[in-house]
Amino acid sequence: MIQQSELPDTIAIFPLGGALLLPRSRLPLHIFEPRYLQMIEDSLKTSGRLIGMVQPNVVPGREGPGLHAIGCAGRITQFSETEDGRYMITLGGVSRFRVVQEVEGFAPYRRCDVSWDGFERDLGKDEEDVDFDRAHFLDTLGRYFDARNLSADWDTLKEADDELLINSLSMMLDLESEDKQALLEAPSLSTRRETLLTLIEYTLRGGHEGEMMN
């Protein structure tokens, strides 16, 4: 298991709105922009193969998108190259980090100095949610899926470990970027579950319109 002292001080950054990576989770990505193709190639040359996923953030007066302060680094665990030069990769979530400052340089992609302090738990074993009312959660999730005309393998959802269930749904559900950021920054699995349930219930109430979805 990787130690925090082994993590680099500077990492490549991939700002991608709505794409959430969480520790010990898997995120498939399709890479086709030239600058990010270069980022993948450069990362594959390093021992850690790390890329930092960060939600873009609007910063008044800044030209181009800013970055949220907290992101999650993933290790390239699988990759394949298509005949036309695109990459299909899978990132395995390693640890969250805090952006210290952006690094200027000649790379076509963004790089940042980061701090891993405060996220030691990310490098440990899977979390459990001891207060998880799975029946209530799945009932609410079922109404959300019905409202969105979505289908699910309910047997798999019922049997999934707490962390796998909560983190997978946090990453997969169609939520706003700011909501994804709130799920990322949740200090514990139980807090993430409470946040996710609140977001689902908010959607069922019709969001800003305050009316229940059919």
Order of alpha helices (4+ residues) and beta strands (2+ residues): beta-beta-alpha-beta-beta-beta-beta-beta-beta-alpha-alpha-alpha-alpha-alpha
